[in-house]
Amino acid sequence: MHTNITMGDYEIKKETEFEDAKTDTEEELEDAGDKVKAGAKAFGNKVADPDKDLESEYQEEKIKEKMD
């Protein structure tokens, strides 16, 4: 039994793989953006109150960013 695969079939599959990879990349960029925002907010809180622990502030802000 022979199965003929046309170039059109290959192109459709290739586009689908690209779209899946694009979604993964977008998620990673969004996560990185959330971490940067959380770090900036934590640093701002630390500047406002030097007695605060920067790591604790970062973790709190990171959780808030994930919830948004």
Summary of the structure (lengths in Angstrom):
residues: 68
radius of gyration: 21.9
end to end distance: 54.2
largest distance: 75.1
contacts: 143
relative contact order: 0.10
helix: 82%
strand: 0%
